[in-house]
Amino acid sequence: MSHTITIRLTRELAEWLEAMSARTGLSQGKIIRDQIEKARAASSERPFLRLAGTIRGPKDLSTRKGFSRP
């Protein structure tokens, strides 16, 4: 590991992280790296959401006679 990041945590988060580290026996850095990996994996599960809201046009895009609104 050659990249270092410094973050400021609230007192509550720092206490939670310390307690979780003590309970699991994992280092605080390992817990944070695992959570970052989980967030990265979750963001790639639904790549179609990047297209949300990009379609422009009438609200009713149907052009078939039986489905268009008068």
Number of C-alpha atoms within 10 A of each C-alpha: 3 3 4 5 4 5 5 7 10 9 9 9 11 13 12 12 18 14 13 15 16 12 9 10 9 12 14 17 11 11 14 12 12 12 12 12 10 11 11 11 11 11 10 10 9 9 9 8 10 8 8 7 7 7 8 7 7 7 7 9 10 11 9 8 8 7 10 10 9 4
